[in-house]
Structure formats: C-alpha cells, structure tokens
Amino acid sequence: MGVKIDRAVYAKTKATMTNIEADKQELNGEKFSCPYCKKELSFRRSGKRQLENKVIDVSPYFRLEQGKEHDRDCEYNTFGQVEIIARRPMALKDFMEKKKNDQYAIRLQVVKKAMKEASEEDEETTPNPQGNENGSDKNYKTSGSMAPYLSRMKDIMILRSKMEENKDIKKHIKLEYGSKTISWDKFYFGPEYKDFIVLSKYFKKKPNHPVCIEGIVKEYEKKQDKNHKCYYSFILEKPYVKDRDVDGFKHIPSVRLNIYEENKKLLDYMKDNYKKHNKQVIAYGNPYVQLKALLEANVKYHNITIWINKTAQVHVFNDVY
C-alpha cells in the first residue's frame, strides 16, 4: 500500500486537498489520486484508539488499494524512499546492500555494534518554520565512526512508521542478523498492545538482535538504578485491554524508554518534544522484558524496557489528529 499520504488530488475539483480537510468534509468513499503519479487513492477517515484511561483520535490519510504500487519515480513509492535512504553517503556493504532490483538487506548486527560505540551528541540549530519565540528548533547528531549507521537505521525506522503494516515494507527491506533472516514482525512492535505481547513472549527465547517499538509517551519520571545512578524513564501509554486468557488473566504491556541523566542533550530532545505535545515515539534498541503477575487483580504486566543512549535511536513526532 505504500506510504501513508497526507495530501491528494480530489477528483471532483481537481484541487489538492490535505487529509485534515478531507476528514472535516467527510469525504470517505470519494475518489482521489496521487499528486505525483496520478494513481487512484482511497481515503481513510480519522479513527479512535482506546488507551488505558482515555480515547485518542488517530489521523486520517490517503492510501493505495491493496496490491497497487505508486510509479517507480513517485515520491510516495516505498522502494523509491528506500533508495533515497540507500543513496546517502556511506560504505554500504557493511550495513545495507542491494539484494534484488527492488530489495535491500540491512544487517542488524552492525546496528548493535554501533549502539555500543562511545560517542557524543552534537547540537544543531535549524530554522523554525513556526516562528516561535526561540526562532529555532534544536536537533542533535550523534558523532563517532559508526554514527552514520545509526542515522541510516533511524531513517528506516521513520519510513516504517509511515506504513500501515510491516508487510508494506518487508518486500523491499530484508532484515538480517548474522546468518539469520529476522521477520519484520519480530523487529517492529506497536502501537497495538498485541504487538507488545508478541515481543514479550518472543524475548523469552533470548534473541540477540535489537528491536524497534512505536507508542505514545504518557509521562516521565526521574529514578535511580541500584548503583544510585540517576536516569529518566519515559513511560508509554498503556492500552485498554479487555481480553483475558484461558486462566482469566489480562495481559497488559508496560513499556518504558530509559535514559541516563548524563545524556543531557538526548534528555533535552525528549523533554522539549514532550512539552510541545509531540508525544508519539519510535525507538530502537535492546529490549529487557520481565513478566509480573498480580494474582489478586488477575493481571499480568509485560514490563518492556529499552535503554536509549543516542538521539539516532529515537524519533518523536505528532500526527494524532
């Protein structure tokens, strides 16, 4: 189906329309086309997602019908987006290698090695198109010899977040870890709660490769580890769960992204976005999973933690309508 599209040409008026405008006019079922390759699109109206304590609106978008593809040179063509990422300067074969005419392979063992590299976060200042009082937004770039690999992984992670499902990207990007091929369903988890339950059960087998998660930051708190070292824990929204297993237990994922206080620029990035209500997050790293049962409440919490050390491991955004 390709990338979720936020603007399209309305067949009746021949004018370009945003997803928000189409939603306000309730144009579900109307005909639209891609503004670049003219392929026919359908429109998906804004929906609802039930979280533990509230309901949120999910953004509307335009999409291709099942089995259709944008033209090869279209801005919204999935493989075109992959090739844009692949063309960025880097010695490709260590991390990303073309396997077929329409498929690349990425090597997760390189990502894992790059995450271990000691590095610093360099602050970059970019013009702020919103024109707020600061006049600029802060971005951070990880330095180090392997930093470009992490940046490339972040680009791939962001591209996947724009897809509806893992199957929309797996045709064009193959995941490898050593001699093994890793399914996208064993790498990218969320935002639906069942994905995190799959993650929890999968990591009982102790695989070594990093994973990516998607969710919404609810709040954050300052904590100390067992050595009294301070860190911040960014807690993701828990889902509303009504299903019970055969023993009567609800399975509720509890997901956290932890960052040590010494990673000041990374913390600034997370906190600044949170204050601006940019709370949707995708992040990759090595997960730690622990199951905790509350017998009196018939609940099993799947506690999932990823420690983030570099800004290239996380992307914060807001497309909630």
C-alpha positions as CSV (number, residue, x, y, z in Angstrom):
1,M,0.0,0.0,0.0
2,G,3.0,2.3,0.3
3,V,3.5,5.3,2.5
4,K,0.5,6.9,4.2
5,I,-0.3,10.1,2.3
6,D,-1.3,13.4,3.8
7,R,-2.5,15.2,0.6
8,A,-4.1,14.1,-2.6
9,V,-6.0,15.5,-5.6
10,Y,-9.8,15.4,-5.2
11,A,-11.4,14.1,-8.4
12,K,-14.4,16.4,-8.3
13,T,-12.5,19.7,-8.0
14,K,-9.0,18.6,-9.4
15,A,-7.6,20.5,-6.5
16,T,-5.0,19.3,-4.0
17,M,-6.6,18.6,-0.6
18,T,-5.0,17.7,2.8
19,N,-6.0,14.7,4.9
20,I,-7.4,17.0,7.5
21,E,-9.5,18.9,5.0
22,A,-10.9,15.7,3.6
23,D,-11.8,14.5,7.0
24,K,-13.6,17.7,8.0
25,Q,-15.6,17.4,4.8
26,E,-16.4,13.7,5.5
27,L,-15.2,12.7,2.0
28,N,-14.8,9.0,2.9
29,G,-15.6,7.0,-0.3
30,E,-14.8,9.8,-2.7
31,K,-12.2,9.5,-5.4
32,F,-8.7,10.9,-5.0
33,S,-5.4,10.5,-6.9
34,C,-1.8,10.8,-6.0
35,P,-0.5,14.3,-6.7
36,Y,2.7,12.9,-8.3
37,C,1.9,9.7,-10.2
38,K,-1.9,10.1,-10.5
39,K,-2.6,6.6,-9.2
40,E,-6.1,6.3,-7.6
41,L,-6.2,6.6,-3.8
42,S,-8.8,5.8,-1.2
43,F,-9.3,7.9,1.9
44,R,-9.3,6.6,5.4
45,R,-11.1,8.9,7.9
46,S,-9.7,9.6,11.4
47,G,-10.3,6.8,13.8
48,K,-10.2,6.2,17.6
49,R,-7.7,4.3,19.7
50,Q,-8.6,3.2,23.2
51,L,-5.9,3.7,25.7
52,E,-5.9,2.8,29.4
53,N,-7.5,6.0,30.7
54,K,-8.6,7.8,27.5
55,V,-9.5,7.7,23.9
56,I,-7.4,9.4,21.3
57,D,-8.1,10.4,17.6
58,V,-5.8,8.8,15.0
59,S,-5.0,10.9,11.9
60,P,-6.8,10.3,8.6
61,Y,-4.8,9.5,5.5
62,F,-4.9,8.6,1.8
63,R,-3.7,5.2,0.7
64,L,-3.4,2.9,-2.3
65,E,-5.7,0.0,-2.7
66,Q,-4.3,-3.4,-1.7
67,G,-1.8,-4.7,-4.2
68,K,-1.3,-1.4,-6.0
69,E,2.0,0.5,-6.3
70,H,3.0,4.1,-7.0
71,D,5.0,4.7,-10.1
72,R,8.7,4.0,-9.5
73,D,9.8,7.6,-9.6
74,C,6.8,8.8,-7.4
75,E,7.7,10.5,-4.1
76,Y,5.4,8.1,-2.3
77,N,6.8,4.9,-3.9
78,T,8.0,2.7,-1.0
79,F,11.1,1.4,-2.8
80,G,11.8,4.9,-4.0
81,Q,12.0,6.0,-0.4
82,V,14.3,3.1,0.4
83,E,16.6,4.0,-2.4
84,I,16.8,7.6,-1.2
85,I,18.0,6.3,2.1
86,A,20.4,3.9,0.5
87,R,22.0,6.7,-1.7
88,R,23.1,8.8,1.3
89,P,26.9,8.8,1.7
90,M,28.3,5.7,3.4
91,A,30.2,2.5,2.7
92,L,27.0,0.5,2.1
93,K,28.1,-3.1,2.2
94,D,28.7,-3.2,5.9
95,F,25.2,-2.2,6.7
96,M,22.9,-2.0,3.7
97,E,23.3,-4.0,0.5
98,K,21.1,-4.3,-2.6
99,K,20.0,-7.9,-3.0
100,K,17.5,-7.7,-5.8
101,N,16.2,-5.0,-8.2
102,D,13.6,-4.0,-5.6
103,Q,15.1,-5.2,-2.3
104,Y,17.9,-4.2,0.1
105,A,19.1,-6.1,3.1
106,I,20.2,-4.4,6.4
107,R,22.4,-6.0,8.9
108,L,21.2,-5.6,12.5
109,Q,24.5,-6.8,13.9
110,V,26.1,-3.6,12.6
111,V,23.4,-1.6,14.3
112,K,24.0,-3.4,17.6
113,K,27.8,-2.8,17.3
114,A,27.2,0.9,16.5
115,M,25.0,1.4,19.6
116,K,27.9,0.3,21.8
117,E,30.3,2.8,20.4
118,A,31.3,5.7,22.7
119,S,30.1,8.9,21.1
120,E,28.9,12.5,21.8
121,E,25.8,14.3,20.8
122,D,26.5,17.5,18.7
123,E,23.8,20.1,18.8
124,E,22.5,21.5,15.5
125,T,20.3,24.6,15.2
126,T,17.8,24.7,12.3
127,P,15.3,27.5,11.4
128,N,11.9,27.1,12.9
129,P,9.2,27.4,10.3
130,Q,6.6,28.0,13.0
131,G,8.3,31.2,14.0
132,N,8.1,30.8,17.8
133,E,9.9,32.9,20.3
134,N,13.0,30.9,20.2
135,G,13.3,31.3,16.5
136,S,14.9,27.8,16.1
137,D,14.5,24.2,16.9
138,K,17.2,22.1,18.4
139,N,18.3,18.8,16.7
140,Y,21.1,16.5,17.8
141,K,23.5,14.5,15.7
142,T,25.5,11.6,17.1
143,S,29.2,11.7,16.4
144,G,31.5,8.7,16.1
145,S,32.8,6.5,13.3
146,M,29.7,4.3,13.3
147,A,27.2,7.1,13.9
148,P,26.1,7.1,10.2
149,Y,24.8,3.5,10.6
150,L,22.6,4.6,13.4
151,S,21.3,7.5,11.4
152,R,20.5,5.2,8.5
153,M,18.7,2.9,10.8
154,K,16.7,5.8,12.2
155,D,15.7,6.7,8.6
156,I,14.4,3.2,8.0
157,M,12.5,3.3,11.3
158,I,10.8,6.5,10.4
159,L,9.9,5.1,7.0
160,R,8.3,2.1,8.6
161,S,6.3,4.3,10.9
162,K,4.6,5.8,7.9
163,M,3.3,2.4,6.7
164,E,0.1,0.8,7.9
165,E,1.7,-2.6,8.5
166,N,5.0,-4.5,8.5
167,K,4.1,-6.2,5.2
168,D,4.1,-2.8,3.5
169,I,7.9,-2.6,3.8
170,K,9.2,-6.2,4.1
171,K,9.0,-6.7,0.4
172,H,11.7,-4.0,-0.1
173,I,13.9,-4.3,3.1
174,K,15.1,-7.7,4.4
175,L,16.4,-7.8,8.0
176,E,19.5,-9.9,8.7
177,Y,21.3,-10.7,12.0
178,G,24.4,-12.8,11.3
179,S,23.3,-15.8,9.2
180,K,19.6,-15.4,10.2
181,T,16.8,-13.6,8.5
182,I,14.6,-11.7,11.0
183,S,10.9,-11.2,10.3
184,W,9.7,-7.7,10.5
185,D,7.0,-9.0,12.9
186,K,9.9,-9.9,15.2
187,F,11.6,-6.5,14.8
188,Y,8.9,-3.7,14.7
189,F,6.3,-3.7,17.5
190,G,3.4,-1.5,18.3
191,P,1.5,0.7,18.7
192,E,-1.2,-2.0,19.2
193,Y,-1.0,-3.9,22.5
194,K,-1.0,-7.4,21.0
195,D,2.3,-6.5,19.2
196,F,4.0,-5.9,22.6
197,I,2.7,-9.2,24.0
198,V,4.3,-10.9,21.0
199,L,7.5,-9.0,21.8
200,S,7.4,-10.2,25.4
201,K,6.8,-13.8,24.5
202,Y,9.4,-13.7,21.7
203,F,12.2,-12.4,24.0
204,K,11.7,-15.3,26.4
205,K,13.8,-17.1,23.8
206,K,16.5,-14.5,24.3
207,P,17.3,-13.4,20.7
208,N,20.3,-11.1,20.4
209,H,19.1,-8.6,17.8
210,P,17.8,-5.1,18.6
211,V,14.1,-4.2,18.0
212,C,12.0,-1.1,17.3
213,I,8.9,0.0,19.2
214,E,6.2,2.5,18.5
215,G,3.9,4.2,21.0
216,I,2.8,7.4,22.8
217,V,4.7,8.9,25.8
218,K,2.3,9.3,28.7
219,E,4.7,10.9,31.3
220,Y,8.2,10.6,32.5
221,E,9.9,10.3,35.9
222,K,13.3,10.6,37.5
223,K,14.6,7.4,39.1
224,Q,17.8,5.8,40.4
225,D,19.3,2.5,39.5
226,K,20.8,0.0,42.0
227,N,24.1,1.9,42.0
228,H,22.2,5.2,42.7
229,K,22.9,6.5,39.2
230,C,20.1,8.8,38.1
231,Y,18.1,8.2,34.9
232,Y,14.8,9.4,33.4
233,S,12.1,6.8,32.5
234,F,9.7,7.8,29.7
235,I,6.5,5.7,30.2
236,L,4.4,4.9,27.2
237,E,0.6,4.9,27.4
238,K,-0.8,1.6,28.4
239,P,-3.6,0.2,26.1
240,Y,-7.1,-0.6,27.1
241,V,-7.3,-4.4,27.4
242,K,-10.5,-6.3,27.8
243,D,-9.4,-9.8,26.5
244,R,-8.5,-12.5,29.1
245,D,-6.6,-15.7,28.6
246,V,-7.9,-19.2,29.4
247,D,-6.8,-18.7,33.0
248,G,-8.8,-15.4,33.3
249,F,-5.7,-13.1,33.2
250,K,-5.5,-9.8,31.3
251,H,-2.1,-9.3,29.6
252,I,-1.1,-5.6,29.7
253,P,2.2,-4.3,28.2
254,S,4.0,-1.7,30.2
255,V,6.7,-0.1,28.0
256,R,9.4,2.3,29.1
257,L,12.3,4.2,27.4
258,N,15.1,4.9,29.9
259,I,17.8,7.5,29.5
260,Y,20.7,8.2,32.0
261,E,20.8,11.8,33.3
262,E,24.4,12.2,31.8
263,N,22.9,12.1,28.3
264,K,21.8,15.7,28.7
265,K,21.2,16.6,25.0
266,L,19.2,13.4,24.4
267,L,17.1,14.2,27.5
268,D,16.6,17.8,26.3
269,Y,15.4,16.4,22.9
270,M,12.8,14.1,24.7
271,K,11.7,16.7,27.3
272,D,11.4,19.6,24.7
273,N,9.2,17.5,22.4
274,Y,7.1,16.3,25.3
275,K,6.4,19.9,26.3
276,K,5.4,20.7,22.7
277,H,2.9,17.8,22.8
278,N,5.0,15.7,20.4
279,K,4.5,12.5,22.3
280,Q,4.4,9.8,19.6
281,V,7.6,7.9,19.6
282,I,9.5,5.3,17.7
283,A,12.7,3.9,19.2
284,Y,15.1,1.0,18.6
285,G,17.5,-0.7,21.0
286,N,18.0,-3.9,23.0
287,P,14.8,-4.7,25.0
288,Y,14.7,-6.1,28.5
289,V,11.5,-8.0,29.3
290,Q,10.0,-9.0,32.6
291,L,6.6,-10.6,33.4
292,K,4.9,-9.6,36.7
293,A,1.7,-11.2,37.8
294,L,-0.8,-9.5,40.1
295,L,-2.9,-12.6,41.2
296,E,-5.5,-10.6,43.2
297,A,-6.3,-8.5,40.1
298,N,-5.9,-11.3,37.5
299,V,-3.5,-9.1,35.6
300,K,-0.1,-10.0,34.1
301,Y,2.1,-7.0,33.3
302,H,4.6,-7.4,30.5
303,N,7.3,-4.9,31.5
304,I,9.4,-3.9,28.5
305,T,12.3,-1.6,28.8
306,I,14.7,-0.1,26.2
307,W,17.7,2.0,27.2
308,I,18.4,4.8,24.8
309,N,21.9,6.3,24.6
310,K,21.8,8.3,21.4
311,T,19.4,10.6,19.6
312,A,19.7,8.4,16.5
313,Q,17.9,5.7,18.4
314,V,14.7,7.7,18.8
315,H,12.3,9.9,16.8
316,V,9.5,11.9,18.4
317,F,6.6,13.3,16.4
318,N,2.9,14.1,16.4
319,D,0.4,13.0,13.7
320,V,-2.5,12.5,16.1
321,Y,-5.5,14.4,14.8
